[in-house]
């Protein structure tokens, strides 16, 4: 069962700092430029804890992790971070414009602690593989600070919006937190300490399965830390603080659940040949040259329309774009080692056929991002080709139904298969184990 509990969150004191100056995007979305900007905004910006800058004189005893621990201690002592006086759960609303449109959307969630489960328990499901280096980095930070700063983005099924109905009335009041981020997303948080509402939410969540949307590395870090603490203490206390992790729980039926595509840019292949690529790809895809001078639609619009009836990509080369539509029988044969659920996915076909078979990029090279870059914005992906990249593959986004089906079947997708938008801000609430 999905066991959620209230907690006394650490939160920034808005009387001492401007929230816009101290909250950040998730650590894995912070570019070096963003890191520098966050550092300049405030001496209390959370980036100093979750993604600190290494120093030339760093040692095993003085480094980004030990400094993170010191910052946390000092900010708590100075009252920059204050702990709520009583346990609660937190309603969380994000209001945003859907990228590429003028549509305004809102996504509602609930911040709470949830019991950590092994994947084998059949309660928490993943849809992406994780990498060893980010896991080790997050584990070192957790060991040093004994606190969780970012939200693990969890999905659950609730077609009737039963859980949302229990806490939505609390959102009629002024929010405890209201902040506009750099992407013009409005984040609002309401603290809920009414025991009746909390208990009702707990009952409704008991039978829910949870699917990780974002935060796979942080979840597996919490799991590893839990196991470390169990082994160290030997007490068997299943209600110890390390048995739980902070999550934002969002229904997968939400109209505000937006998944963006992540386009692939192939670069640095010394033997790349456009004609050879098209010839090899022609075994698996119907390929049409797109003449944007005569088309009244953009390449992305053509891609979206083609994707409504099957798998489609746009391959952008220096000589122009090409629309690729899957030949189902050839694709099925080529991807025979994959389940039927996965063979129909754009990202599996792209990786398994175009990147690996056609262009000869190994799975290991893809995992290590050798010769492959990822880009959310289609125009930026195209600009990489103009700057010398071999080819860019524009993609349609995965559908939540596909992600759910694959995850609940115990399967995983290639990395960067989904990009849930917007992200959950780090630092809205902090779960300190001490």
BAROTI-947299 format. One record per residue: residue in three letters; x, y, z of N, C-alpha, C, CB in turn. Coordinates in steps of 0.001 Angstrom, whole numbers, plus 500000, padded with zeros to 6 digits. Glycine has a CB too. Layout:
! BAROTI-947299
alaXYZXYZXYZXYZ
...
***
This chain:
! BAROTI-947299
unk500828498797500000500000500000500000500861501251500000499064500007501207
unk500327502321499431501041503606499426500766504292500757500597504518498212
unk501735504242501642501568504798502988502165506201503035502234503882504057
unk501318507209503122501809508576503222501559509113504629501135509480502166
unk502446510011505065502319510595506390502653512087506321503242509869507405
unk502094512885507242502454514307507308503840514473507918501411515100508130
unk504409515657507754505735515922508316505887517411508600506850515437507354
unk506849517734509453507172519127509761508240519605508787507655519285511239
unk507806520257507740508739520664506693509617521823507151507978521054505429
unk510854521815506692511692523004506757511323523874505568513224522642506755
unk511142525174505816510808526094504718511568527396504887509285526366504663
unk511869528016503772512516529329503820511587530339504487512904529806502396
unk512166531183505314511422532271505952511361533442504969512092532705507315
unk510171533682504420510020534719503390510211536133503944508646534610502745
unk510301536264505269510594537574505853512098537886505797510096537627507309
unk512895536841505621514348537033505601514949536922504203515006536024506506
unk514269536207503315514776536052501948513616536179500969515501534682501768
unk513938536562499744512950536528498665512964535131498073513247537613497567
unk511796534490498043511744533109497579512255532967496151510327532582497672
unk511999533973495315512484533932493935514007533840493871512010535165493177
unk514676534297494937516134534329494938516772533064495496516607535504495724
unk515985532193496120516596531057496821516125529693496331516316531167498280
unk514967529624495678514472528350495179515071528061493807512932528353495109
unk515154526783493454515809526410492200515016525341491451517228525911492473
unk515395525141490214514945523983489458515615522736490047515275524139487931
unk515148521530489712515806520318490208517291520289489817515093519067489664
unk518084519635490634519544519665490467519977519222489070520206518776491512
unk519280518220488491519714517683487206519259518532486023519201516280487044
unk518536519610486293518135520539485241518913521860485324516631520811485329
unk519857521920486261520624523148486463521877523111485594520999523329487960
unk521933523975484599523106524083483745524189524884484471522743524746482387
unk525434524840483981526477525671484599526104527152484629527790525494483853
unk525439527625483575525021529025483538523975529311484610524469529383482154
unk523031528386484779522019528547485820522659528494487203520937527463485692
unk523620527603487383524303527489488670524955528810489052525355526372488625
unk525636529415488093526280530710488345525247531781488686527105531146487122
unk524160531775487946523100532764488186522493532583489566522004532656487115
unk522257531337489960521703531072491294522672531531492379521388529569491464
unk523959531271492202524957531717493172524906533225493346526360531284492739
unk524733533938492234524749535400492274523471535980492879524946535953490876
unk522394535232492822521117535753493316521118535945494824519989534825492924
unk521656534969495551521579535034497005522612534122497643520179534661497485
unk523146534567498763524059533715499522523319532551500172524785534534500588
unk521980532601500126521187531516500703520468530701499633520175532076501688
unk520880530863498371520239530078497312520518528597497523520734530527495916
unk519499527783497308519595526350497594520632525641496735518253525699497394
unk521024526235495606522013525591494744523297525312495498522303526456493527
unk523615526127496511524846525934497283524818524609498046525049527101498262
unk523612524084498261523478522787498921523316521668497909522293522797499877
unk522400521823496965522055520688496094522992520524494902520647520846495592
unk523722521586494540524662521486493418525757522534493605523930521681492042
unk526530522350494657527567523313494973528730523278493989528072523070496358
unk529455524390493937530622524479493063531833523843493744530919525953492693
unk532523522952493051533743522379493636534845523422493710534220521166492820
unk535741523257494663536859524167494827538178523507494479536904524689496238
unk539155524316494120540465523773493736541170523085494894541348524878493196
unk540842523483496114541518522909497280540658521876498011541910524014498241
unk539626521377497347538750520392497985539516519133498377537596520029497054
unk539101518562499509539685517314500006538555516370500392540636517575501222
unk538916515218500929537907514259501392537102514812502560538570512945501799
unk537691515765503278537013516310504460536491517730504265537951516288505633
unk536746518295503095536223519636502800535901519686501314537254520767503199
unk534592519635501005534175519523499609532724519983499470534338518064499098
unk532142519766498314530772520248498078529781519647499065530335519921496653
unk530023518429499525529076517772500430529215518295501858529286516255500408
unk530451518467502315530628519005503674530160520454503735532109518903504117
unk530398521210502659529909522586502648528387522619502644530456523340501431
unk527764521697501933526299521628501926525766521410503335525812520502500995
unk526411520526504079526003520266505450526157521514506315526815519116506035
unk527253522234506118527475523460506894526433524525506566528881524010506629
unk526126524676505272525104525658504880523773525326505546524938525696503338
unk523390524057505494522115523660506086522096523962507576521850522171505845
unk523163523612508269523240523868509713523162525364510004524540523283510298
unk523936526144509263523986527594509514522647528260509206525097528245508672
unk521998527869508114520730528495507740519615528122508714520340528090506320
unk519676526914509246518693526544510268518951527332511557518743525016510549
unk520212527454511926520550528174513160520164529643513073522043528048513457
unk520293530233511892519987531655511709518507531907511440520810532216510569
unk517728530838511327516302531004511063515968531285509613515771532101511899
unk516947531178508732516665531315507298515738530183506870517986531299506456
unk515996529008507381515109527856507216514453527573508555515886526600506693
unk513128527551508569512374527296509793511508526053509627511503528514510159
unk511401525309510709510588524100510679509167524410511114511196523016511576
unk508203523865510374506809524066510748506552523500512141505868523412509717
unk505644524128512857505420523782514261504659522478514433504672524891514949
unk503892522082513425503135520836513520503159520123512177501678521105513967
unk502976518802512193503037518055510933501897518436509998503001516554511206
unk502177518375508731501153518658507742501488518013506419500982520151507565
unk500521518066505514500765517767504118500544519081503373499825516602503579
unk500932519148502106500983520439501426500376520325500032502436520952501340
unk499340521109499785498777521189498443499697522047497584497329521773498470
unk499905521626496346500882522277495469500245522486494095502195521426495354
unk500159523735493658499596524073492348500655524731491487498370525000492494
unk500741524295490237501613524928489249500746525429488096502714523933488738
unk500833526707487802500090527314486708501088527780485663499200528496487207
unk500877527374484407501911527581483397501311527623481996502967526479483482
unk502091528129481079501739528097479665502412526891479028502157529415478946
unk501636526086478326502183524891477680503158525336476584501035523990477085
unk504402524871476625505384525307475623504903525068474196506705524587475840
unk505162526046473341504762525945471947503332526322471672504986524585471476
unk502597526721472741501200527113472593500955528371473417500242525963473031
unk499711528829473369499286529904474265498328529381475328498624531036473468
unk498265528061475463497322527427476390497820527537477825497107525950476017
unk496957528020478711497262528079480134496778526792480794496606529327480798
unk497627526191481606497282524925482256497624525004483736498022523736481589
unk497012524116484508497302524034485940497400522580486340496217524760486779
unk498376522297487193498591520940487687498577520973489205499929520346487154
unk497766520127489809497633520088491263498259518816491813496153520180491677
unk498962518961492908499577517814493547499548517943495060501001517647493065
unk500129516962495708500129516909497165501525516516497617499053515905497704
unk502143517331498462503460517022499011503284516313500349504317518314499175
unk503932515166500485503853514386501729505048513454501783502512513578501820
unk505232512815502925506206511737503012505534510436502612506804511634504438
unk506309509581501963505772508271501578506798507203501936505425508222500048
unk506285506074502401507177504975502759507944504505501533506387503807503378
unk509247504258501723510110503787500640509899502285500447511607504101500943
unk509729501886499200509548500467498864510594500022497852508131500213498309
unk511029498767497965511792498154496897510875497996495683512386496780497343
unk511452498050494493510638497857493302509941496500493321511496497989492050
unk510605495504493896510048494154493933508753494071494735511061493198494512
unk508481495078495580507252495074496375506013495327495522507339496120497472
unk506191495828494294505047496080493426504214497275493857504180494868493375
unk504854498239494524504137499434494973504649500685494252504281499604496497
unk505957500755494061506578501878493355507186501348492063507666502586494242
unk506901502036490967507354501588489654508190502679488990506152501207488762
unk509193502275488263510047503193487514509752503033486020511563502928487819
unk510165504018485233510048503849483782511358504150483070508948504746483235
unk512406504521483844513711504784483252514808504124484074513961506296483141
unk515906503780483392517080503292484078517820504464484729518000502530483102
unk518607504175485746519428505205486375520902504926486090519167505264487903
unk521724505917486361523164505812486126523903505852487455523659506948485196
unk525026505158487522525753505000488788526302506327489309526895504009488613
unk526832507169488426527476508407488879526497509359489559528131509108487704
unk525332509653488968524379510522489678523872509908490981523197510832488778
unk523697508586491012523256507943492258524289508146493356523008506436492036
unk525560507963493038526621508131494036526682509580494520527986507707493452
unk526507510527493600526532511943493964525405512285494931526430512817492711
unk524197511845494620523051512159495488523174511444496830521726511766494800
unk523753510247496843523909509520498099524925510223499000524346508064497831
unk526001510724498429526976511473499222526349512722499832528180511861498358
unk525491513390499062524815514586499585523863514218500711524049515310498465
unk523115513137500552522170512723501586522901512293502854521285511580501075
unk524009511587502693524789511194503868525283512417504635525977510318503453
unk525703513441503903526280514621504548525219515493505210527053515442503535
unk524053515627504592523047516575505081521909515919505839522486517348503937
unk521678514646505590520521513930506158519239514729505919520722513677507685
unk519051515115504676517851515876504323517552515688502837518030517387504662
unk516268515785502513515804515731501124515298517118500746514680514643500931
unk515850517685499680515565519075499306514643519188498099516854519803499019
unk514638518182497244513834518227496024512658517277496100514686517896494813
unk511684517561495277510478516736495244510640515575494264509255517589494860
unk510372514363494715510252513247493787508850513312493187510517511861494500
unk508775513383491884507528513572491146506901512193490936507774514308489769
unk505824511917491692505165510618491656503761510741491060505095510012493069
unk503394509753490244502073509698489641501262508560490255502180509525488116
unk499964508783490367499049507735490795497772507883489988498763507809492333
unk496995506826489918495757506868489137494574507245490022495500505511488458
unk493812508220489558492641508682490309491649509300489317493049509723491428
unk490994508465488489490129508978487419489007509880487918489533507831486660
unk488535509668489126487426510452489664487894511663490467486556509578490532
unk489191511896490519489763513027491275489323513024492737489362514353490625
unk489240511835493305488776511700494686489734512342495677488588510238495033
unk491042512101495494492028512650496425492064514171496320493428512060496148
unk492068514662495090492104516114494873490909516803495531492125516429493368
unk489759516166495455488553516765496043488683516927497555487325515911495717
unk489476516076498199489619516131499647490389517371500112490316514881500140
unk491340517827499298492162518951499762491944520237498976493610518576499691
unk491144520186497917491024521368497056490382522548497779490214521030495815
unk489477522267498724488823523359499451489839524185500242487748522801500399
unk490937523546500662491971524271501418492676525312500557492999523289501985
unk492541525190499249493252526075498338492459527349498038493564525344497046
unk491308527513498694490545528757498553491183529897499338489104528551499018
unk491990529535500338492679530546501147493933531045500404493065529962502546
unk494518532125500919495781532593500353496865531539500574496200533950500984
unk497720531307499597498743530274499754499824530679500749499375529960498414
unk500446529697501353501588529947502234502811530351501422501901528703503084
unk502913529835500202504033530137499322503471530480497955505038528943499237
unk504009531532497351503652531891495980504889532464495326502459532910495934
unk505355531818494272506598532246493637506531531963492141507819531534494273
unk507045532903491358507114532769489906508550532411489527506649534086489189
unk508717531302488796510081530885488466510550531493487145510165529359488395
unk511752531134486730512352531741485541511665531336484252513800531379485461
unk510805530306484304510049529889483119508614530404483146510046528372483008
unk508372531370484015507049531997484149505986531011484640506615532590482811
unk506405530008485392505468529099486043505207529613487457506021527631486069
unk503936529710487810503546530147489157503398528929490049502222530968489125
unk504180528896491118504144527800492085503485528302493369505582527252492372
unk502443527597493813501756527970495055501615526738495946500357528592494754
unk501804526963497247501759525872498219500889526278499397503183525495498699
unk500015525347499840499162525552501016499465524446502022497636525558500627
unk499693524824503260499911523826504319498576523328504832500748524419505483
unk498433522003504940497206521380505444497551520617506719496561520426504370
unk496978521057507834497229520342509093495956519797509717497921521255510082
unk494843519887509011493576519352509490493657517823509503492390519842508601
unk493570517233510691493738515788510841492690515005510061493674515406512307
unk491480515529509973490407514829509261490736514713507773489061515561509454
unk491219515803507183491585515783505762492776514857505534491913517209505262
unk493770514956506393494969514125506237494612512646506303496010514467507319
unk493793512272507267493414510865507404492602510381506204492614510657508689
unk491738511245505683490950510871504509491852510659503291489896511950504208
unk492833511531503137493790511375502037494584510086502211494747512590501964
unk495013509798503421495767508572503681494961507337503308496176508501505149
unk493685507332503641492833506184503314492708506015501802491438506351503946
unk492506507110501100492330507024499650493606506562498942491894508377499099
unk494757506921499494496024506587498848496476505158499127497092507546499296
unk495825504491500080496301503182500524496410502157499406495393502654501581
unk495483502187498469495460501162497414496126501632496126494029500753497120
unk496779502781496146497367503325494932498769502764494675497421504842495018
unk499033502500493404500396502239492977501017503567492553500438501191491814
unk502325503677492730503015504925492433504004504723491293503736505457493680
unk504018505672490373504900505619489213505813506842489248504082505564487878
unk507110506620489207508057507743489232508032508451487886509499507255489567
unk507658509723487902507728510530486685509119511145486567506636511638486686
unk509525511897487589510867512484487671511432512186489050510838514031487400
unk512735511930489102513378511705490390513818510266490604512454512105491488
unk514065509516489512514499508129489653515787508018490465514696507500488281
unk516754508890490198518024508815490930517836509142492409519051509772490313
unk516997510128492689516774510505494088515997509423494829516022511842494170
unk515064508766494152514332507690494819515280506538495146513162507194493936
unk516097506146494183517012505029494429518083505400495443517664504581493126
unk518412506686495519519318507159496571518676506986497949519694508641496339
unk517403507392498070516690507236499348516593505765499731515277507855499265
unk516389504918498746516307503481498991517651502938499488515873502742497709
unk518736503349498842520061502891499252520403503389500663521123503370498246
unk520043504635500945520328505202502271519510504485503347520023506724502292
unk518249504189503024517425503426503966518096502106504307516021503174503385
unk518590501408503301519218500114503531520502500256504347519514499428502201
unk521258501324504085522456501593504888522103501794506354523192502827504355
unk521084502607506596520698502918507972520128501700508683519681504052507992
unk519400500885507965518898499643508574520055498765509022517999498871507583
unk521049498630508141522192497774508460523007498347509620523084497599507227
unk523119499669509664523936500299510707523273500249512074524226501738510342
unk521962500450512097521266500520513389520873499149513904520030501387513272
unk520446498291513004520009496964513412518787496963514292521101496278514111
unk518094498137514364516964498232515287515668497713514690516777499657515720
unk515565497707513382514330497252512752513168498207512940513956495916513289
unk513436499467513248512376500464513427511868500914512064512888501681514250
unk510708500416511665510168500703510343509515502074510258509173499649509961
unk509502502797511358508970504161511333510074505204511516507911504332512419
unk511312504778511388512429505719511485512364506706510322513794504966511490
unk512925507901510487512842508917509429513369508459508075513595510132509850
unk514414507600508076514986507171506796514105506176506056516344506561507022
unk513018505738506673512089504828505998511149505569505044511273504058507030
unk511219506903505034510305507713504220511101508679503343509311508494505123
unk510465509118502278511058510122501404509969511109500996511718509463500152
unk510367512338500705509404513382500337509017513247498865509991514791500613
unk507711513343498612507189513206497256506138514275496983506594511802497043
unk505979514592495700504791515309495242503970514322494440505158516585494391
unk502748514089494889501862513082494305500858513763493382501128512276495413
unk500826513353492124499990513992491112499233512914490346500844514864490145
unk497926513087490117497168512074489363497578512051487898495662512338489475
unk497740510858487353498168510758485959497058511141484983498642509349485664
unk495837511297485481494739511746484623494632513272484569493425511157485112
unk495492513981485273495432515436485331495566516054483938496528515972486252
unk494699517022483647494782517732482366496052518568482289493550518629482166
unk496628518870483438497858519647483469499118518808483400497891520469484695
unk498961517500483153500132516624483048500659516701481608499772515134483445
unk501735517414481429502289517670480100503623516939479961502469519199479855
unk503752516163478884505017515503478557505539516124477267504839513942478409
unk506754516630477309507376517227476135508315516220475475508140518513476516
unk508534516351474177509513515480473523510932515926473855509300515474471998
unk511849514991473809513268515320473918513924514874472622513939514634475174
unk514370515837471829514942515549470519516393515086470674514861516796469603
unk516858514329469681518218513787469702519065514449468629518202512259469502
unk520270514858469007521230515400468057522422514465467995521668516837468449
unk522749513986466799523909513119466590525046513976466066523584511946465600
unk526206513849466679527331514707466325528640513934466418527375515943467235
unk529624514408465716530978513866465858531208512507465246531317513790467269
unk530325512044464350530558510770463674531432511051462439529190510072463271
unk532672510617462443533580510976461343533171510383460002534980510530461673
unk532482509240460036532121508576458774530662508804458390532388507083458878
unk530021509809458990528604510045458691528416510409457216528039511168459594
unk527410509755456617527063510025455223525544510059455115527676508947454257
unk525009511198454717523547511373454674522887510351453758523193512789454205
unk523407510161452558522780509243451620522816507818452141523462509321450267
unk523912507446452751524016506105453336523013505931454470525445505847453849
unk522867506972455304521884506915456388520477506716455837521943508195457235
unk520110507482454826518763507385454256518536506026453615518536508491453225
unk519561505514452954519425504196452313519202503105453360520681503870451466
unk520010503110454406519853502092455452518526502243456192521011502174456447
unk518139503496456471516885503734457187515682503340456352516775505195457591
unk515835503358455011514718503029454137514219501602454272515106503272452735
unk515016500725454859514542499357455133513438499345456176515701498474455602
unk513451500341457062512551500336458213511516501462458190513355500432459471
unk511767502491457381510898503671457392510599504133455965511550504815458197
unk509371504605455771509045505350454561509591506758454743507492505363454279
unk510362507231453763511071508501453917510642509477452823512602508282453876
unk510232510669453247509835511717452312510609512991452618508309511974452383
unk511174513580451562511849514859451722510790515934451984512709515206450458
unk511033516786452941510111517884453256510638519160452618509945518065454804
unk509833519775451785510195521049451186509418522148451908509901521060449645
unk510065522779452868509390523784453689509075525053452908510242524126454892
unk509644525171451715509337526349450897507936526254450308510370526506449772
unk507468525029450081506134524857449505505103524423450538506183523845448386
unk505572523897451681504654523484452742504203524701453554505324522434453665
unk502925524712453909502410525779454772502495525398456239500968526106454410
unk503122524279456513503236523791457875504706523638458228502485522453458050
unk504997523765459528506372523575459982506690522084460058506596524250461358
unk507985521773460185508390520378460304507781519738461545509913520267460347
unk507690520499462646507121519937463875505621519684463736507382520876465056
unk504928520546462990503496520322462748503288519077461897502858521549462059
unk504101518919460850504034517715460019504318516468460847505027517811458850
unk505291516574461746505648515450462613504479515073463509506879515792463465
unk503858516068464118502723515801464996501584515133464242502236517092465639
unk501289515597463045500207515016462251500540513594461820499925515881461022
unk501773513360461421502177512019461028502157511062462210503560512048460406
unk502496511567463390502526510725464584501163510320465087503245511423465665
unk500114510986464603498762510618465033498374509240464513497747511661464555
unk499036508778463457498685507493462839499797506460462941498332507701461389
unk500791506724463752501884505773463895503152506477464300502104505004462606
unk504241505721464322505529506284464704506084507145463581506520505172465065
unk506639508296463935507218509191462934508335510007463555506144510118462337
unk509324510341462725510418511229463103510651512205461972511712510433463427
unk511302513300462292511860514175461261513370514164461451511271515646461346
unk514077513729460410515534513754460412515977515043459738516135512499459691
unk516656515891460486517111517174459956518590517072459632516845518330460963
unk518923517244458341520307517250457894520640518636457344520554516147456820
unk521907518841457013522289520139456451521658520360455078523813520244456348
unk521273519262454422520636519382453107519119519525453211520977518171452251
unk518574519450454429517146519604454609516541518519455481516470519616453283
unk515232518640455776514564517661456641513871516544455849513543518367457521
unk513739515394456537513081514234455945512091513678456963514122513145455515
unk510887513393456507509881512766457365510010511257457252508444513228456981
unk510125510579458404510281509127458446509091508513459173511613508730459140
unk508411507579458499507280506877459098507553505387459100505970507186458344
unk507294504752460229507699503360460430506968502403459507507463502953461860
unk507713501426458984507136500267458314506943499203459397508059499744457121
unk505723498958459766505455498172460981506092496788460944503964498028461184
unk506011496092459830506536494719459793508060494717459931506121494015458480
unk508730495660459260510192495722459333510645496108460734510743496723458305
unk509923497038461366510271497462462708510069496323463708509440498678463111
unk508967495596463566508694494471464462509797493434464383507350493829464124
unk510242493148463168511310492158462985512627492661463571511489491830461490
unk512931493937463360514201494487463830514270494577465345514423495853463233
unk513119494774465984513081494957467437512448493747468126512304496234467795
unk512742492568467603512124491354468120512410491072469576512564490207467323
unk513531491594470095513871491330471502513059492183472470515352491576471733
unk512345493174471939511522494050472774510083493533472832511552495500472235
unk509384493884473914507971493526474016507158494329472997507444493776475455
unk505962493851472691505092494567471755504766495960472286503792493774471506
unk504737496124473634504473497433474226505555498431473826504387497325475758
unk506796497962473829507911498866473567508163499083472073509160498331474217
unk507870498067471259508165498193469833507393499332469176507852496894469125
unk506243499693469726505441500756469141505829502155469604504012500519469453
unk506833502245470468507231503542471004508256504223470104507795503381472411
unk508049505512469863508971506282469036510403506173469544508545507740468993
unk510587506372470858511941506443471398512664505097471290511899506897472855
unk511956503985471399512576502665471257512996502431469810511607501553471720
unk512141502819468871512491502686467457513667503586467093511283503018466576
unk513682504787467628514775505705467335516099505152467831514509507069467960
unk516112504699469086517354504192469655517752502852469035517216504048471165
unk516785501922468974517109500572468528517412500445467053516001499674468858
unk516835501326466244517030501220464793517907502353464257515674501228464076
unk517458503595464396518180504699463772519556504934464400517357505963463865
unk519611504962465741520898505233466375521830504019466342520683505675467810
unk521304502863466733522170501689466854522425501005465510521556500698467819
unk521362500619464805521529499852463569521991500717462395520227499167463211
unk521313501836462189521603502655461008522901503433461163520456503619460741
unk523103504074462313524269504925462514525407504243463276523858506162463242
unk525133503053463849526197502285464484526672502821465814527338502209463581
unk525811503543466536526174504050467858525761503006468890525494505440468149
unk526675502532469689526383501451470633525499501937471783527688500864471189
unk524858500986472451524037501321473618524870501996474696523368500064474184
unk526093501513474892526964502115475911527286503559475559528265501307476060
unk527577503806474267527882505170473834526680506084474028528321505182472365
unk525483505564473778524265506351473974524089506676475450523028505594473438
unk524286505672476320524166505901477765525156506952478239524384504596478536
unk526357506932477666527400507880478071527295509209477329528771507273477837
unk526274509329476489526044510532475687527242510844474793525745511726476597
unk527885509779474270528915509944473256528224510034471898529952508766473295
unk528434511111471187527847511349469858526355511665469906528070510140468979
unk525761511712471079524325511999471178524092513100472203523527510722471563
unk523406514155471784522973515217472686521453515192472750523496516615472217
unk520914515758473835519466515820474023519042517286474100519031515044475309
unk517939517606473446517479518985473386515960519021473381518041519698472142
unk515386519823474307513930519938474389513359520772473239513528520555475726
unk514028521840472876513507522781471891513884522346470470514034524198472174
unk512884522206469599513129521733468240514017522694467456511811521535467510
unk513811523991467636514609524966466896516069524930467345514033526377467078
unk516295524684468643517663524546469128518313523291468544517687524497470668
unk517524522214468453518048520976467871518469521203466421516996519849467950
unk517648521926465663517965522225464270519212523108464183516769522913463580
unk519356524034465120520510524939465087521814524178465294520365526028466156
unk521772523065466042522982522254466220523466521718464880522719521088467196
unk522523521344464013522906520851462683523547521974461875521674520279461930
unk522979523159461961523559524308461247524968524616461737522671525547461417
unk525228524256463015526550524518463583527526523365463349526427524786465070
unk527064522303462684527996521241462320527644519848462793529305521574462832
unk526568519658463558526174518314463976525793517487462747524992518373464987
unk525880516174462869525580515296461736524113515330461346525981513878462060
unk523232515109462336521801515032462071521045515224463381521426513674461405
unk519870515804463307518983515913464469517715515139464180518659517401464805
unk517248514384465152515993513652465027514954514335465921516174512138465415
unk513947514915465287512848515530466025511814514460466330512214516709465225
unk511253514510467547510368513453468018509053514015468531511045512646469107
unk508039513156468522506799513431469238506961512965470683505582512728468554
unk506225513546471625506346513112473028505693511753473261505716514149473960
unk506185511054474279505530509823474714504181510168475338506422509041475723
unk503258509234475292501942509419475911501951508777477291500811508810475026
unk501228509388478225501235508880479593500711507449479652500399509782480499
unk499751507103478784499235505736478766500316504729478404498079505624477786
unk501200505112477474502308504234477097503290504070478255503035504787475860
unk503619505178478899504558505135480025503997504262481140504851506559480553
unk502727504442481440502092503678482503502092502181482187500663504170482723
unk501713501835480975501633500422480597502988499735480705501095500285479175
unk504022500406480236505363499821480254505898499724481684506323500653479384
unk505719500782482468506224500771483838505540499710484683506039502134484476
unk504218499622484606503484498652485416503747497220484970501996498942485355
unk504292497045483753504687495715483300506099495371483752504589495623481784
unk506738496294484493508078496039484999509174496300483991508174494641485465
unk508861497046482921509845497347481891510311498798482033509256497095480479
unk511415499123481380511940500483481429512183500989480017513241500543482258
unk512211502301479881512434502961478603513870503460478510511449504122478415
unk514328503804477313515650504438477204515681505756477969516017504677475724
unk516895506205478313517026507457479043516469508613478213518498507717479411
unk516018509637478909515456510833478284514244510499477412516521511537477447
unk513456509510477853512265509153477087511106510093477369511855507729477394
unk511103510687478543510015511588478917510595512883479462509079510928479960
unk509843513948479302510206515235479893508923515869480417510932516176478849
unk508627515598481680507417516148482283507624517639482536507062515404483606
unk506632518423482168506748519885482273505512520441482970506922520537480866
unk505707521455483848506977522002484324507583521120485403506783523421484857
unk508792521456485815509440520728486892508917521217488246510973520889486808
unk509169520414489283508797520784490649509962521545491262508429519523491509
unk509703522717491804510780523520492382511406522837493594510256524894492776
unk512702522958493708513407522449494881513470523532495946514830521969494507
unk513232523114497198513315524043498311511979524580498790514171525170497935
unk510891524245498106509568524663498596509324524088499984508446524210497622
unk509579522809500123509578522136501421510818521251501482508261521293501637
unk511376521091502655512569520276502860512272519270503959513807521157503222
unk512655518019503731512459516981504724513805516664505386511837515708504080
unk513962517140506616515166516888507385514957515671508269515549518116508229
unk515877514723508198515754513493508986516082513737510447516666512406508425
unk516758514828510726517101515152512133516300516341512609518614515445512285
***
